[in-house]
Amino acid sequence: MADSTVLPPPFTGRPSENPNDWFRQFVNYCQYKDLPDQKRVDLFKVLMAGAAADWLESLDAQAIRTIVDVKTAFDGRYKTPDIVKFKFAREIFSRKQGQDETSNDYITQMTNDKTRKTYTSR
């Protein structure tokens, strides 16, 4: 399998991106490649693009020395506070299945809607 098929795409921080899914894919790729901590931090920096790269450059280098530091900073920037999650509950549970939509597609879309609304950029 080519590395490019499993490498996460660059993360830009757009609202359409799901930071939780992206970071999970990033971690899985790092485990697959058996990357040491510093290489994980370096790869994370390479994969930040656009506004996310601007955000990363604004951080003090000492604040992101380890992958744990990176995860903390990433969550602090892109994870929606718990209080905001409840705001979207009504939207999530009021969605109806479309006539041409299979039950599997509906469930997948509901799950993605919930996750996407849980993690949005600020």
C-alpha positions in Angstrom: 0.0 0.0 0.0 1.4 3.4 -0.9 2.0 5.8 1.9 0.1 8.5 0.1 -3.2 6.5 0.2 -3.1 6.4 4.0 -1.4 9.7 4.8 -3.9 12.2 6.1 -4.6 15.2 3.8 -3.4 18.6 4.9 -5.6 20.1 7.6 -6.7 23.7 7.0 -9.1 24.3 9.9 -12.1 24.9 7.7 -15.6 24.3 9.2 -16.2 21.5 6.7 -13.2 19.5 8.2 -13.7 17.3 11.2 -10.7 17.8 13.4 -11.4 14.7 15.5 -11.5 12.5 12.4 -8.4 14.1 11.0 -6.3 13.8 14.2 -7.4 10.1 14.5 -6.2 9.4 11.0 -3.0 11.3 11.8 -2.4 9.2 14.9 -3.2 6.0 13.0 -0.7 6.9 10.2 2.0 7.7 12.7 1.5 4.3 14.4 1.5 2.6 11.0 4.8 4.2 10.2 6.1 3.6 13.7 7.2 7.3 13.9 9.0 8.5 17.1 7.5 11.5 18.9 9.6 14.2 17.3 8.9 12.9 13.8 5.1 12.9 14.7 5.5 16.6 15.7 7.4 17.4 12.5 4.8 15.6 10.3 1.9 17.4 12.1 3.6 20.7 11.2 4.0 19.7 7.6 0.3 18.8 7.4 -1.0 22.1 8.7 -2.1 24.3 5.8 -3.9 27.6 5.3 -5.4 29.1 8.5 -4.3 26.0 10.5 -0.7 26.7 9.5 -1.1 30.3 10.5 -2.4 29.2 13.9 0.5 26.8 14.4 3.1 29.4 13.5 1.5 31.7 16.1 2.3 29.3 18.9 5.4 29.4 21.0 7.7 26.6 19.8 8.1 25.4 23.4 4.3 24.9 23.6 4.4 22.1 21.0 7.5 20.1 21.7 5.8 16.7 22.1 2.9 15.1 20.4 0.9 15.4 23.7 1.5 19.1 23.6 0.4 19.2 19.9 -2.8 17.3 20.8 -3.6 19.7 23.7 -3.0 22.8 21.5 -5.0 21.3 18.6 -7.9 20.4 20.8 -7.7 23.9 22.5 -8.0 25.5 19.1 -10.4 23.3 17.1 -12.5 21.3 19.6 -15.8 22.9 20.4 -16.5 23.6 24.1 -19.0 21.1 25.6 -21.6 23.8 26.2 -21.9 24.5 22.5 -22.5 20.8 21.7 -26.0 21.0 23.2 -26.9 23.9 20.9 -26.9 21.6 17.9 -28.9 18.7 19.5 -32.2 20.0 18.2 -30.8 20.2 14.7 -29.4 16.7 14.9 -32.5 15.0 16.2 -35.0 16.9 14.0 -33.5 15.6 10.8 -35.7 13.2 8.8 -34.6 10.5 6.5 -35.0 11.4 2.8 -37.2 9.4 0.5 -34.3 8.3 -1.7 -31.9 7.8 1.2 -31.1 4.3 2.5 -31.2 3.7 6.2 -27.4 3.1 6.2 -26.8 6.5 4.4 -29.2 8.2 6.9 -27.4 6.7 9.9 -24.0 7.7 8.5 -25.1 11.2 7.7 -26.6 11.6 11.2 -23.4 10.4 12.8 -21.3 12.7 10.6 -23.6 15.7 11.3 -23.3 15.1 15.0 -19.5 14.8 14.8 -19.2 17.7 12.5 -21.2 19.9 14.8 -19.2 18.7 17.8 -15.9 19.9 16.3 -15.9 23.1 14.4 -13.2 25.8 14.0 -13.6 28.9 16.0 
